[in-house]
Amino acid sequence: MTRTQSRNSETRELNSREEVEYTFEEPDATHIPQEVKDRFDNENMSLGWLRVSMKNSDDYTNIGKKISQGWEFVTPEEVPELGSTSFVKKEGRYSGTVCRGDIILGKIPTKKLEAKKRYYQNEGNEMMQAVNAQLMNNSSSRMPISNNSKSTILKEEILNFRTNSLII
């Protein structure tokens, strides 16, 4: 092999390496595969990640609240697809649950979750109405107050909102 041939092959290798474009995406610890979501949707259940600890301390208040709202822990048998990206607690209070760090996969009947969303949406609307009423009561003829604010939320976004990828 001559010196020219080896330089040509080196140049070709460098050019081929430069042509490759790499992309990076931050790993999403809350990702649930679509087939798992669809399977639970067919059973009228919604999935969500439930926080069980914070700063290396068990968050009994949060998890107790979630359980009283109707959340249940998902077992590894229900989601074998998550076996490679999650671990199963072997002992302790949360043994037999699908975990990722300090969160555990939970399920709740979709109708219960939708009722909860409606409740908090109504609470938010009532608060905004109270704030607006108080604002208008403080208006005077010397310094009138007008409320030109508008809140727009797409109905489709609200209807399609799922907690599938949220930690709650």
N, C-alpha and C positions, 0 to 999 in steps of 0.2 A: 504494500500500500504506500502510495506516495504521500508526501507532505500535503499537497493540494487536496487530495481526496479526504484525508482525515480532517482538515479544516472545514471542508464543505459539509461533512457529516456532522461536525460539532455545531456549525452554523444552523443546519437543519434542525438539530435537536433543540437548540436554544429558541429558534423560531416556533417550533411546535409547542414548547413549554409556555411561551408567551401568549399563544393564541387561546389557551384554555382559560376560561373565565370562571372563577369560583364565586359562589355566593354563600353567605352565612345568615342563618336565622337563629335567633335566641331560642333555646329549647323551651317549650311551653309545658310546665309541670301539670297544668290543668287540662291538657288535651285528652279528649275522649274520642276514640274512633267513631266515625259516622255510623257504621253497622251496629255498634253497641247502642248508640243513641236511638237509632231506628227501632231496634228490638225492644227497648224499654218504652218508646213512644207507642208501639203496637200494644203494649200491655197497659197503656194509659198511666205510665209512670214517668217522672222526670228525674234526672240525675243532677247531682251537685257535689262539690267537694266541701266537706265540713271541717272547720278548724277545730282541732282537739287539744292543741297546745300552743302556747305563745311564750317565747323567751325561755324555753326548756321547762316550762311549768304547765301542768294540765289545766286546760280552760274548762273546768266543770260547769261554769255558768253558761257558756255558749253552747256546749254540747247538750246540756240538760234542757235548754230552751229549744234547741232544734228537735230533740226527741219528743218534747211535749207538743211541738207543732205537727208531728206526724212523720218526721224523718226516720228512716231505718237504715242500718248499715248494709251495704252490698257485700255479698260473700264472693270469694274467689271463683266458686263454681258458676256463678251467674255471669262473670266477665272473664273467661279464660284468655281473651285477647289482650288483657292488660297484664298478664303474667310476666312479660318481659320488661315492662316499664314501671311496674309497681312491686311492692313487696307485701307479704301477708304477715300480720303480727301473729307471732306464735304463742305469746303469753301476755298476761296482764289483763287489764280491764277491757281492752279493745282487741282481744285475740280473735283470730278468724276474720279480720277485716282487711280490705284492700287499701293500702296506704301509700302515700308519697310524702315523705318528710313528716310535717306536722298536720297533714290533712288526710281525711278518710273519705272514701267514696260513699255517698248516701243516695237513697231514693225516696221519693214521696209521690203519692197519687197526684197526677197533674191537676185535677180539679181542686184539690186543697191548695196547691201552689198558686193557681190562678186566683182563688178566693183571697189568699194572702196579698197578692199583688193588687187586687182591686181595693182591698181594705186600706193599704198604705197609699194608694193613689188617691182615694177619697180623703184620707187624712191630710195629704199634701194640698189637695184642692181647698179643703176647708181652712187650712192655715193661710193660704194665699188670699182667700176671700176675707178672712179676719184682718189680715195686714192691710189689704186694700180699703176695707171699710174704715179702719182706724185712720189711715192716711187721709181719706176723704173727709172724715169728721174734723180733722185738724186744719182743714182748708179754710181760708178767710177771703173776703172780697178784696182786701188789700194785697194779699199774696196768695192768689189761687193756686191750688195744686191740681195738676192733671196727670192722670196715669195713662201714658201712651204705650206701656210695655205690652208685649205680646209673647206668649209662650206657644211655640209650635212643636208638636211632637207628632211624628207620622204614626197614624193608627196601626199601620202594618208593622212598624217596629215594636209597638207595644204588644200586639197580638202574637208576634213571632218571638218575642223575648223569652228566652229559656235560661235557666241557671246552669245549663250543662257545662259551661266552662268557667263558672264563677266559684269563688270560695265564699261560702256564706256561713 
